[in-house]
């Protein structure tokens, strides 16, 4: 069973198998949330994810008028899981938190209008200048 974890291991998210629904997001908010050029998330039905450990939450408005809530470890600060008002039945898990190079690659790339020009993802089949409905 794949287990995603924060840096210190205090916050985890366990799933039965990897999700094929993996998205790379280049929006400015994901860049700031991750400290990287983009965020990469695997999305799962909420009932398929077991989150363990203490978490703090931070909610922010999205460009499409919804809410994005990140849950992160209060000890090391790493974000592990998040949810959006746009997709209330899904939980996103940071693909990097699995620390497994065999995890599936992103199939979609969204908010590409704010992508770094050097950030090309070979695995991506669908490109969206903005978010996806």
N, C-alpha and C positions, 0 to 999 in steps of 0.2 A: 504494500500500500504506500503510495507516495505521501510524504509528509513535508509540508513547507514549514519553515522556521525563521524566526528573527535571528539576528546575529548571536544573541546570548542564549537562545533556546527556550526562553520563558514563554513565548507565544508561538503556538503551532496551529496548523490547519491540515487535517488529514482527509484524504479522498480515497475512494476504492481504486481509481484508475485515472490516468491523465485524460484531460478533456481535449478534444480536437478543436474546440472553439477558443483559439488563441488570437489576441488582437494586440498590435503595436500601436500606441497612441503617441502622436507627436505634439499634442497641445501644450501650450505654455505651462498650464497647471500640472500636467504629468511630468514635464521637464523639471519643474520646481519640486514636485513631490518626491521624485526619485533622485534628483541631483545628477541625472544623466540626460542624454539627448532625447529620450523617449521612455515610456513605460510599456512593459509587456505583461499582459494578464491572460490567464486561462479562466474561463467562466464556467461555473457549475451551478446546477440547481441547488438552492439553499439547503434542501434536506439531504443532499449528498456530501455536505461538508461538516466536519466536526472540528470546531475551534476550541482550543484549550489554552488556558493561561489568562492572566490579566491583560486587558487592552484598554488603551485610551482611544477616544474617537475625536475626529475632526471633520466637520461638515462644511462644505463650501457650495456656492451656487455654480451651476454649469452654464456654458454658453448657450445651451438650448432651453434654459429656464428651469431645469431640475435641480436636484441636490446630489452631490457625490460625497459619500462618507467613508473616510479612511480609518481603519483600525490599526493601531501601531503599538509596539511594545513600550511600556512606560519606563523600562530599564535602559534598553539600548536605542530606542527610537525608530527601529526599522518597521516600515509598513509591510504588513503581510496580507491582509484581506481588505476588501472594500465592497461597497454596494452603491447602486445608483437608483434614484427614484424612477428613472426611465425603464429599468428592468428589475422590478421589485422581487421577482422570484429567483434572481441569480446572485451569486457571490463571486467576485473576482479575486483571484489569488495571484500574487506576484510570482511569475515564472522563475525568476532568479532565486526566490526563497526556497524553491525545491533543491537548488544546488545540484542539479542533475543535467549534464550535457545531453542526455537522451530524451529530455522533455520535448514535446512537440514544438515546432517553430510557429511563429505567427503566420496566419493565413490572410489576415486583413491588416491594412495600414490606414489609420484614420488621422484626421486633422493634419494632413500633409502640407497645408499651406504654411505651417510653422515648423516644418521639418528642417533639420540641418542638411545642407546640400550633400554632405558626405555620408549621410545615414541612409544607405540603400540596403534593403533586406531582400536577399535572393529568394527566400521561400514564399514571399507574399504573392498571392494570386489576385487579390482585389485591393485597389488603391482608391482612397476617398480623400479629396482635398479637405473636406470637413467631416464631421461625425456621420454615423450611419443611423438611419431611422430604424 
